[in-house]
Amino acid sequence: MENSPETAPTPAPPSRTRIAVRLLYTVLFLIVFGVVHFLINLTVLFQYILLFITQSPSEPVRRFANQLTAYAYRLMRYLTLNDNDRPFPFSDFPPDLEPPAGEVKFD
């Protein structure tokens, strides 16, 4: 006989110790998120300064910024309790969510 949703056992609530440990990781990752946010801002400014000088965007900076935003996304998912996997350095650095646009246009 199958368990219906009404009779399925409910999981036990997490212990306060496990909640406290998650809270400590969250505080750590809030600090990391602040650093990542600063690096994204710095990368944007650097890219535009370089763009004004060379009149073309830097592909290495674009790739770095794309990876950094993917990491920021993973951090936010963990911080908001939408993901249980701890972000880098406790797991692999996330791959790009999507590749950068082929060509940058200034319309």
DSSP file (Angstrom, degrees, kcal/mol; ACC not computed):
  #  RESIDUE AA STRUCTURE BP1 BP2  ACC     N-H-->O    O-->H-N    N-H-->O    O-->H-N    TCO  KAPPA ALPHA  PHI   PSI    X-CA   Y-CA   Z-CA
    1    1 A M              0   0    0      0, 0.0     2,-0.1     0, 0.0     0, 0.0   0.000 360.0 360.0 360.0 133.6    0.0    0.0    0.0
    2    2 A E        -     0   0    0      1,-0.1     2,-0.6     0, 0.0     0, 0.0  -0.460 360.0-112.2 -80.8 151.3    1.4    3.4   -1.0
    3    3 A N        -     0   0    0     -2,-0.1    -1,-0.1     2,-0.0     5,-0.1  -0.726  31.4-146.5 -80.2 124.4    1.7    6.3    1.4
    4    4 A S    >>  -     0   0    0     -2,-0.6     4,-1.3     1,-0.1     3,-1.0  -0.484  29.3-103.7 -82.5 162.8   -0.7    9.0    0.5
    5    5 A P  T 34 S+     0   0    0      0, 0.0    -1,-0.1     0, 0.0    -2,-0.0   0.806 122.5  56.4 -57.1 -27.6    0.3   12.6    1.1
    6    6 A E  T 34 S+     0   0    0      1,-0.2    -3,-0.0     3,-0.0     0, 0.0   0.822 114.9  35.3 -74.5 -29.6   -1.9   12.7    4.2
    7    7 A T  T <4 S+     0   0    0     -3,-1.0    -1,-0.2     2,-0.1     3,-0.1   0.452  86.4 118.1-105.2  -0.8   -0.2    9.7    5.8
    8    8 A A  S  < S-     0   0    0     -4,-1.3     2,-0.1     1,-0.1    -4,-0.0  -0.424  74.4-106.4 -65.4 137.6    3.4   10.3    4.7
    9    9 A P        -     0   0    0      0, 0.0    -1,-0.1     0, 0.0    -2,-0.1  -0.406  30.6-126.9 -66.9 140.1    5.6   10.9    7.7
   10   10 A T        -     0   0    0     -2,-0.1     2,-0.0     1,-0.1    -3,-0.0  -0.679  28.1-108.7 -86.1 139.9    6.7   14.5    8.2
   11   11 A P        -     0   0    0      0, 0.0    -1,-0.1     0, 0.0     0, 0.0  -0.346  37.1-103.3 -67.3 149.2   10.4   15.1    8.5
   12   12 A A        -     0   0    0      1,-0.1     3,-0.1    -2,-0.0     0, 0.0  -0.437  41.2-104.5 -68.8 143.7   11.7   16.0   11.9
   13   13 A P        -     0   0    0      0, 0.0    -1,-0.1     0, 0.0    -3,-0.0  -0.350  45.0 -94.4 -66.2 151.5   12.5   19.7   12.3
   14   14 A P        -     0   0    0      0, 0.0     2,-0.1     0, 0.0     0, 0.0  -0.308  43.2-106.4 -66.2 150.6   16.2   20.6   12.3
   15   15 A S     >  -     0   0    0      1,-0.1     4,-1.9    -3,-0.1     5,-0.2  -0.353  23.9-115.7 -72.7 158.4   18.0   20.9   15.6
   16   16 A R  H  > S+     0   0    0      1,-0.2     4,-2.5     2,-0.2     5,-0.2   0.819 116.2  59.2 -64.0 -30.1   19.0   24.3   16.9
   17   17 A T  H  > S+     0   0    0      2,-0.2     4,-2.2     1,-0.2    -1,-0.2   0.930 106.3  46.1 -63.9 -45.2   22.6   23.2   16.6
   18   18 A R  H  > S+     0   0    0      1,-0.2     4,-2.2     2,-0.2    -2,-0.2   0.872 112.6  51.0 -66.6 -36.1   22.3   22.7   12.9
   19   19 A I  H  X S+     0   0    0     -4,-1.9     4,-2.3     2,-0.2    -1,-0.2   0.906 110.1  50.1 -65.5 -41.1   20.4   26.0   12.5
   20   20 A A  H  X S+     0   0    0     -4,-2.5     4,-2.1     2,-0.2    -2,-0.2   0.889 110.0  50.1 -64.8 -39.5   23.2   27.8   14.4
   21   21 A V  H  X S+     0   0    0     -4,-2.2     4,-2.2     2,-0.2    -1,-0.2   0.922 111.2  48.6 -65.0 -43.1   25.9   26.2   12.2
   22   22 A R  H  X S+     0   0    0     -4,-2.2     4,-2.4     1,-0.2    -2,-0.2   0.896 109.4  53.7 -62.8 -38.9   24.0   27.3    9.1
   23   23 A L  H  X S+     0   0    0     -4,-2.3     4,-2.4     2,-0.2    -1,-0.2   0.901 107.1  50.9 -61.8 -41.4   23.7   30.8   10.6
   24   24 A L  H  X S+     0   0    0     -4,-2.1     4,-2.2     2,-0.2    -2,-0.2   0.920 111.3  47.4 -63.5 -43.3   27.4   30.9   11.1
   25   25 A Y  H  X S+     0   0    0     -4,-2.2     4,-2.8     1,-0.2    -1,-0.2   0.893 110.3  54.1 -62.9 -37.7   28.0   29.9    7.5
   26   26 A T  H  X S+     0   0    0     -4,-2.4     4,-2.0     2,-0.2    -2,-0.2   0.913 107.5  49.0 -63.1 -43.0   25.5   32.5    6.4
   27   27 A V  H  X S+     0   0    0     -4,-2.4     4,-1.6     2,-0.2    -1,-0.2   0.919 112.2  49.6 -62.5 -42.7   27.3   35.3    8.3
   28   28 A L  H  X S+     0   0    0     -4,-2.2     4,-2.1     1,-0.2    -2,-0.2   0.936 112.8  46.2 -59.8 -46.5   30.6   34.1    6.7
   29   29 A F  H  X S+     0   0    0     -4,-2.8     4,-2.6     1,-0.2    -1,-0.2   0.751 105.2  60.6 -73.9 -22.5   29.0   34.2    3.2
   30   30 A L  H  X S+     0   0    0     -4,-2.0     4,-1.8     2,-0.2    -1,-0.2   0.896 107.7  46.1 -64.9 -39.3   27.4   37.6    3.8
   31   31 A I  H  X S+     0   0    0     -4,-1.6     4,-1.8     2,-0.2    -2,-0.2   0.924 113.1  48.8 -66.5 -44.9   30.9   38.9    4.3
   32   32 A V  H  X S+     0   0    0     -4,-2.1     4,-2.8     1,-0.2    -2,-0.2   0.904 108.8  54.1 -60.9 -41.4   32.0   37.1    1.1
   33   33 A F  H  X S+     0   0    0     -4,-2.6     4,-2.8     1,-0.2    -1,-0.2   0.886 105.5  53.4 -61.8 -38.6   29.0   38.5   -0.7
   34   34 A G  H  X S+     0   0    0     -4,-1.8     4,-2.0     2,-0.2    -1,-0.2   0.904 110.7  46.5 -61.0 -41.2   30.0   42.0    0.3
   35   35 A V  H  X S+     0   0    0     -4,-1.8     4,-2.5     2,-0.2    -2,-0.2   0.913 112.8  49.3 -66.5 -43.2   33.5   41.4   -1.1
   36   36 A V  H  X S+     0   0    0     -4,-2.8     4,-2.4     2,-0.2    -2,-0.2   0.906 109.6  51.9 -63.5 -41.2   32.1   39.9   -4.3
   37   37 A H  H  X S+     0   0    0     -4,-2.8     4,-2.2     1,-0.2    -1,-0.2   0.919 110.4  48.6 -60.5 -44.0   29.7   42.9   -4.7
   38   38 A F  H  X S+     0   0    0     -4,-2.0     4,-2.6     1,-0.2    -2,-0.2   0.909 110.8  50.9 -61.8 -42.7   32.7   45.3   -4.3
   39   39 A L  H  X S+     0   0    0     -4,-2.5     4,-2.6     2,-0.2    -2,-0.2   0.873 108.3  51.8 -65.1 -36.8   34.6   43.3   -6.9
   40   40 A I  H  X S+     0   0    0     -4,-2.4     4,-2.3     2,-0.2    -1,-0.2   0.937 111.3  47.3 -64.0 -45.1   31.7   43.4   -9.4
   41   41 A N  H  X S+     0   0    0     -4,-2.2     4,-2.3     1,-0.2    -2,-0.2   0.923 113.4  48.3 -60.7 -43.9   31.6   47.2   -9.0
   42   42 A L  H  X S+     0   0    0     -4,-2.6     4,-2.6     1,-0.2    -1,-0.2   0.892 110.5  51.7 -63.1 -40.6   35.3   47.5   -9.4
   43   43 A T  H  X S+     0   0    0     -4,-2.6     4,-2.8     2,-0.2    -1,-0.2   0.896 108.6  50.9 -64.0 -41.1   35.2   45.3  -12.5
   44   44 A V  H  X S+     0   0    0     -4,-2.3     4,-2.2     2,-0.2    -2,-0.2   0.944 112.8  45.3 -62.0 -48.0   32.5   47.4  -14.1
   45   45 A L  H  X S+     0   0    0     -4,-2.3     4,-2.4     1,-0.2    -2,-0.2   0.924 114.2  48.9 -62.3 -43.9   34.5   50.6  -13.5
   46   46 A F  H  X S+     0   0    0     -4,-2.6     4,-2.7     1,-0.2     5,-0.2   0.919 110.3  51.3 -61.1 -44.5   37.7   49.0  -14.8
   47   47 A Q  H  X S+     0   0    0     -4,-2.8     4,-2.3     1,-0.2    -1,-0.2   0.904 112.0  46.3 -61.8 -41.7   35.9   47.7  -17.9
   48   48 A Y  H  X S+     0   0    0     -4,-2.2     4,-2.4     2,-0.2    -1,-0.2   0.875 111.7  50.4 -71.3 -36.4   34.5   51.1  -18.7
   49   49 A I  H  X S+     0   0    0     -4,-2.4     4,-1.8     2,-0.2    -2,-0.2   0.938 114.1  45.5 -62.6 -45.3   37.8   52.9  -18.2
   50   50 A L  H  X S+     0   0    0     -4,-2.7     4,-3.1     1,-0.2     5,-0.4   0.873 110.8  54.3 -63.9 -37.5   39.4   50.3  -20.4
   51   51 A L  H  X S+     0   0    0     -4,-2.3     4,-2.1    -5,-0.2    -2,-0.2   0.896 107.7  49.1 -64.4 -41.5   36.6   50.7  -22.9
   52   52 A F  H  < S+     0   0    0     -4,-2.4    -1,-0.2     2,-0.2    -2,-0.2   0.870 117.0  42.7 -65.4 -35.5   37.1   54.5  -23.1
   53   53 A I  H  < S+     0   0    0     -4,-1.8    -2,-0.2    -5,-0.2    -1,-0.2   0.946 130.3  22.4 -76.1 -48.9   40.8   54.1  -23.6
   54   54 A T  H  < S-     0   0    0     -4,-3.1    -3,-0.2     2,-0.2    -2,-0.2   0.611  91.7-134.1 -96.5 -13.9   40.8   51.2  -26.1
   55   55 A Q  S  < S+     0   0    0     -4,-2.1    -4,-0.2    -5,-0.4    -3,-0.1   0.704  79.8  81.1  61.7  23.5   37.3   51.6  -27.6
   56   56 A S  S    S-     0   0    0     -6,-0.4    -2,-0.2    -5,-0.1    -1,-0.1  -0.969  84.1-109.2-151.2 143.3   36.7   47.9  -27.2
   57   57 A P        -     0   0    0      0, 0.0     2,-0.6     0, 0.0    -9,-0.1  -0.362  33.6-112.6 -71.6 151.1   35.7   45.7  -24.2
   58   58 A S     >  -     0   0    0      1,-0.2     4,-2.1   -11,-0.1     5,-0.1  -0.740  18.3-155.2 -85.2 121.4   38.2   43.4  -22.7
   59   59 A E  H  > S+     0   0    0     -2,-0.6     4,-2.6     2,-0.2     5,-0.2   0.900  93.5  52.4 -65.5 -41.8   37.2   39.7  -23.2
   60   60 A P  H  > S+     0   0    0      0, 0.0     4,-2.3     0, 0.0    -1,-0.2   0.901 111.1  48.0 -61.0 -37.6   39.1   38.4  -20.2
   61   61 A V  H  > S+     0   0    0      2,-0.2     4,-2.6     1,-0.2    -2,-0.2   0.895 110.8  51.8 -68.4 -39.0   37.4   41.0  -18.0
   62   62 A R  H  X S+     0   0    0     -4,-2.1     4,-2.2     2,-0.2    -1,-0.2   0.927 111.2  46.8 -61.5 -45.1   34.0   40.0  -19.5
   63   63 A R  H  X S+     0   0    0     -4,-2.6     4,-2.3     2,-0.2    -2,-0.2   0.917 113.0  49.5 -63.6 -43.0   34.6   36.3  -18.7
   64   64 A F  H  X S+     0   0    0     -4,-2.3     4,-2.5     1,-0.2    -2,-0.2   0.924 111.9  48.2 -60.8 -45.2   35.8   37.2  -15.2
   65   65 A A  H  X S+     0   0    0     -4,-2.6     4,-2.2     1,-0.2    -1,-0.2   0.874 110.1  52.6 -64.5 -37.1   32.7   39.3  -14.5
   66   66 A N  H  X S+     0   0    0     -4,-2.2     4,-1.7     2,-0.2    31,-0.3   0.913 111.7  45.1 -65.2 -42.8   30.5   36.6  -15.9
   67   67 A Q  H  X S+     0   0    0     -4,-2.3     4,-2.1     1,-0.2    -2,-0.2   0.885 111.9  53.3 -66.7 -38.5   32.0   34.0  -13.6
   68   68 A L  H  X S+     0   0    0     -4,-2.5     4,-2.3     1,-0.2    -2,-0.2   0.887 108.3  49.1 -65.2 -39.3   31.8   36.4  -10.7
   69   69 A T  H  X S+     0   0    0     -4,-2.2     4,-2.1     2,-0.2    -1,-0.2   0.860 108.7  53.4 -69.9 -33.8   28.1   37.0  -11.2
   70   70 A A  H  X S+     0   0    0     -4,-1.7     4,-1.9     2,-0.2    -2,-0.2   0.902 110.7  47.5 -64.0 -39.8   27.4   33.3  -11.4
   71   71 A Y  H  X S+     0   0    0     -4,-2.1     4,-2.5     2,-0.2    -2,-0.2   0.900 109.4  52.7 -67.0 -40.9   29.2   33.0   -8.0
   72   72 A A  H  X S+     0   0    0     -4,-2.3     4,-2.5     1,-0.2    -2,-0.2   0.887 107.9  52.6 -61.6 -38.1   27.2   35.9   -6.6
   73   73 A Y  H  X S+     0   0    0     -4,-2.1     4,-2.2     2,-0.2    -1,-0.2   0.928 109.2  48.1 -62.2 -45.7   24.0   34.1   -7.7
   74   74 A R  H  X S+     0   0    0     -4,-1.9     4,-2.0     1,-0.2    -2,-0.2   0.900 111.1  52.0 -62.3 -40.3   25.0   30.9   -5.9
   75   75 A L  H  X S+     0   0    0     -4,-2.5     4,-2.8     1,-0.2    -2,-0.2   0.936 109.3  48.9 -60.2 -46.9   25.8   32.9   -2.8
   76   76 A M  H  X S+     0   0    0     -4,-2.5     4,-2.1     1,-0.2     6,-0.2   0.883 108.8  53.2 -63.4 -38.2   22.4   34.6   -2.8
   77   77 A R  H  <>S+     0   0    0     -4,-2.2     5,-2.8     2,-0.2     6,-0.9   0.910 112.7  44.3 -63.4 -40.5   20.6   31.3   -3.3
   78   78 A Y  H ><5S+     0   0    0     -4,-2.0     3,-1.5     4,-0.2    -2,-0.2   0.929 113.1  50.6 -68.3 -44.2   22.5   29.9   -0.2
   79   79 A L  H 3<5S+     0   0    0     -4,-2.8    -2,-0.2     1,-0.3    -1,-0.2   0.840 110.6  49.0 -63.1 -34.3   21.9   33.0    1.9
   80   80 A T  T 3<5S-     0   0    0     -4,-2.1    -1,-0.3    -5,-0.2    -2,-0.2   0.238 116.2-111.8 -93.1  14.4   18.2   33.0    1.1
   81   81 A L  T < 5S+     0   0    0     -3,-1.5    -3,-0.2     2,-0.2    -2,-0.1   0.772  86.6 118.4  62.4  29.7   17.8   29.3    2.0
   82   82 A N  S   <S+     0   0    0     -5,-2.8     2,-0.3    -6,-0.2    -4,-0.2   0.406  74.2  38.1-101.4   0.0   17.0   28.4   -1.6
   83   83 A D        -     0   0    0     -6,-0.9    -2,-0.2    -5,-0.2    -1,-0.2  -0.985  57.9-161.5-148.9 138.9   20.0   26.1   -1.9
   84   84 A N        +     0   0    0     -2,-0.3     2,-0.5    -3,-0.1    -1,-0.1   0.599  65.8  97.2 -96.5 -13.1   21.6   23.7    0.6
   85   85 A D  S    S-     0   0    0      1,-0.1     6,-0.1   -11,-0.0    -7,-0.1  -0.648  77.4-125.8 -80.6 125.3   25.0   23.4   -1.1
   86   86 A R        -     0   0    0     -2,-0.5    -2,-0.1     4,-0.1   -11,-0.1  -0.495  30.2-121.4 -68.6 135.4   27.6   25.7    0.4
   87   87 A P    >   -     0   0    0      0, 0.0     3,-2.2     0, 0.0     4,-0.1  -0.061  54.9 -24.1 -69.1 175.8   29.2   27.8   -2.3
   88   88 A F  T 3  S+     0   0    0      1,-0.3     4,-0.1     4,-0.3     5,-0.0  -0.294 123.0  36.8 -50.7 134.8   32.9   28.0   -3.1
   89   89 A P  T 3  S+     0   0    0      0, 0.0    -1,-0.3     0, 0.0     4,-0.1  -0.938 123.0  48.8 -94.7   8.2   35.3   27.3   -1.4
   90   90 A F  S <  S+     0   0    0     -3,-2.2     2,-0.3     2,-0.1    -2,-0.3   0.583 126.9  17.1 -86.0  -9.8   33.2   24.4    0.1
   91   91 A S  S    S-     0   0    0     -4,-0.1    -6,-0.0    -6,-0.1     0, 0.0  -0.863 105.9 -62.4-144.1 179.0   32.2   23.3   -3.4
   92   92 A D        -     0   0    0     -2,-0.3    -4,-0.3     1,-0.1    -2,-0.1  -0.283  60.3 -96.3 -65.4 151.7   33.5   23.8   -6.9
   93   93 A F        -     0   0    0     -6,-0.1    -1,-0.1     1,-0.1   -22,-0.0  -0.515  52.9-105.5 -65.8 134.8   33.4   27.3   -8.4
   94   94 A P        -     0   0    0      0, 0.0   -23,-0.1     0, 0.0   -24,-0.1  -0.293  29.6-121.4 -68.3 146.6   30.2   27.5  -10.4
   95   95 A P        -     0   0    0      0, 0.0     3,-0.0     0, 0.0     2,-0.0  -0.297  48.0 -70.8 -74.0 169.5   30.3   27.5  -14.2
   96   96 A D        -     0   0    0      1,-0.1   -29,-0.1    -2,-0.0   -30,-0.0  -0.339  34.8-144.5 -58.5 139.7   28.9   30.3  -16.2
   97   97 A L  S    S-     0   0    0      1,-0.4    -1,-0.1   -31,-0.3   -30,-0.1   0.893  84.2 -10.4 -72.0 -40.9   25.1   30.5  -16.1
   98   98 A E  S    S-     0   0    0    -32,-0.1    -1,-0.4    -3,-0.0     3,-0.1  -0.975  84.4 -97.9-153.2 150.7   25.1   31.7  -19.7
   99   99 A P        -     0   0    0      0, 0.0     3,-0.1     0, 0.0   -36,-0.0  -0.312  48.0 -94.4 -70.1 155.5   27.8   32.8  -22.1
  100  100 A P        -     0   0    0      0, 0.0   -37,-0.0     0, 0.0   -38,-0.0  -0.266  53.8 -84.4 -62.4 156.4   28.5   36.5  -22.6
  101  101 A A        -     0   0    0      1,-0.1     3,-0.1    -3,-0.1    -3,-0.0  -0.300  39.2-120.1 -59.7 146.7   26.8   38.1  -25.6
  102  102 A G  S    S+     0   0    0      1,-0.2     2,-0.4    -3,-0.1    -1,-0.1   0.931  91.7  13.1 -57.4 -50.3   28.7   37.7  -28.8
  103  103 A E  S    S-     0   0    0      2,-0.0     2,-0.5     0, 0.0    -1,-0.2  -0.988  75.0-127.1-132.6 138.8   29.2   41.4  -29.5
  104  104 A V        -     0   0    0     -2,-0.4     2,-0.4    -3,-0.1    -2,-0.0  -0.735  29.5-162.7 -84.9 127.9   28.7   44.4  -27.2
  105  105 A K        -     0   0    0     -2,-0.5     2,-0.4     1,-0.0    -2,-0.0  -0.881  16.9-158.5-114.8 145.9   26.5   47.0  -28.9
  106  106 A F              0   0    0     -2,-0.4    -2,-0.0     1,-0.1    -1,-0.0  -0.635 360.0 360.0-120.7  70.5   26.1   50.6  -27.9
  107  107 A D              0   0    0     -2,-0.4    -1,-0.1     0, 0.0    -2,-0.0   0.429 360.0 360.0 -90.1 360.0   22.8   51.6  -29.4
